[in-house]
Amino acid sequence: MQLNRFLTEYDDELSGDSYIDPLGVLVIWSAFGQQIFRNRVNSISNDVRNYTLNLLHHTLIRDLCDDDAVQPSKALVEEVGDKHSLALRQACLVYLENLFTYAMVAAPANAGVESLGILGASKARARLEAQGNPKLQFTHKKAGYLLVRQLGLGVSGRYKTPFMEMGFFNATYNYHHQPEAAKLWDKSHLLIQGCERLAALYKEAKAHLMELLQGYRRKSTFAFDDLPASLLDAYRKALPSPSQVGANTRDFWLDITGLASGAAGALLSVLDKQAQQSPELPLPIQQLFSLGRQHCCDPVEQRKLLHVQTLEPLLAEADLMFTLARHAKNQSISQIEAHWQALGRNANTLATAASQIEELPSLTSVLTGTGQKRLGYLLKLSRTGSFAEQLRGLLDYHAGVMRGRGQLPWVQAQDFERIKVNARTTTLPTAEKWPAGRWVNNYYIPQFRNLVAGYRGGQP
C-alpha cells in the first residue's frame, strides 16, 4: 500500500487526521514543537539525505536560471514558460527527484545504497519490474509524476517550508527574494564544492539538465536506460545513505538550520550525550525535556521547553480519560470513573493540570485560531466540579471536533449516565503502562532524533 500520499503536515482545515487525532490536539501540541524546532523539523521533513538532495537540486536550478548563457528551447518555453517561470522550476525538481529515485532503486547490490527513506522507491521499483525501461517526462504536470501529488509530497514539497523558513527562497521559488539569501547560497556552494562526491554530482547533473533545457523537443520523454551512467553513479556515490550524507554535512546543517542553538540545541546536547553513554536506552521524552531545560541558558528559549512540560500533563490526562471511555461498547460513567480512580486519578487531576497552564500566560499566547479555541475548551471542561461533568464535557468537545470534519463521534453519551462507543474499542490501560506523568504527544522529538542520527553518521 502506498502511504506517501497520506503523509502531510497538519492542516486543521482538513479531515485526514480523524483516525489518528480524535481529540484534535495535534493543532495544539504541534505549535509548541514547531516553536522549539523553528519549523525545520516535522513529521515529513526529518531526513538529512533528503535535506541535502533538495539543497543540491535547488542550487543547481538557481545557477542555471542565473546563467544568461543557458536558454531553454522554444518548445520548452511554449510548454512550461521561460526559465524564470515557476512551472519550469517545478518541472526541474520533479524530473531530478524521479531521476534520483530510479538511480537509487536500480543500483547494483554492491553499490552500498540504502533505499529506506527514498520517496517513491517502491513505485519506481514496480515500474522497473513491469516496464523494464521506464520513461521520464520533463513536465510540472501529473504526466511526469512518480508520486501522487508529487509537487506537495515529493522531496521539494516536503522540505519547502523548512527551506523557506531558513530563507533560501519564497513560496514561488524566488531565490533572490531577500538580500540575505545570497549568503545561504554561498554557503551551499562551499558545502558542495568542499565535498568531492557532491561536487561530482553537481557537475554531472548540471551538464545533463543544461543539455535537456536547451535541446528539449515538444513532450519529450527520456528512457531510463538512456540516461548517462555517470550521472546515475554520481547520485549513488554522493547520497548513498542518510548516515553517510549526515557525516559529511553535519556542521553545515546545524549552522544553517540553527538547531544547534536555543531550545533545540539544548535537546541536541542531551541526545548527543545520551548517544555516547547509553545509545541502546533512548530517554523518555519527558526526561529529555527536563534535562534540556537544565542545558538551556537563554530564558526565552528555556520557556519554550517549559511550555511543553506544562501543557502535556493536561493533554495526556484528557487522552487517558478518552481512552477509558472507549474501553467497552457500552459503559456507565461510574464504571469509567472507577477505572480512572484505579489508575490514581481523581476529579482534581484535570483541574490541577489546567491550573498550571493558566498560571503561565505566555503558554496560551503561542496559540492562535483553532489551537487556541481547542485548548480553551479543554481548560474550561477541566474546571468543572466532578468527573462526570468533565467526561461529558470531553465527549461534547470530541463530538465538535469530529463534526467539524464531517465525521461521526467515536464515543458519545447515550443518556445522562450511559456512554456508547461507535468505533473500535481499546484495551483497558494498566497502571504500569499508564503511570502518573506519562506523556502521549511527541512534539516532533522522534523526527528530531531521526534527523540528528543522520547528522552523527547513523549512530542512535
Buried (B, 14 or more C-beta within 10 A) or exposed (E): EEEBEEEBBBEBEEBEBBEEBBBBBBBBBBBBBBBBBBBBBBBBBBBBBBBBBBBBBBBBBBBBBEEEEBEBBEBBBEBBBEBEBBBBBBBBBBBBBBBBBBBBBBBEEEBEBBBEBBBBBBBBBEBBEEEEEBBBBBBBBEEBBBBBEBBBBBBBBBBBBBBBBBBBBBEEBBBEBEEEBEEBBEBBBEBBEEBEBBBBBBBBBBEBBBEBBEEBEEEBEBEBEEBEEEBBBBBBBBBBBBBBBBBBBBEBBBEBBBBBBBBBBBBBBBBBEBBEEEEEEBBEBBEBBBBBBEBBEEEEBBBBBBBBBBBBBBBBBBBBBBBBBBBBEEBEBEBBBEBBEEBEBEBEBBBEBBBBBEEBEEBBEBBEEBBBBBBEBBBEBBBBEEBBBBBBBBBBBBBBBBEBBEBEBBBBBEEEEEBBBEBEEBEBBEEEEBEEEBBBBBBBBBBBBBBBBBBBBBBB
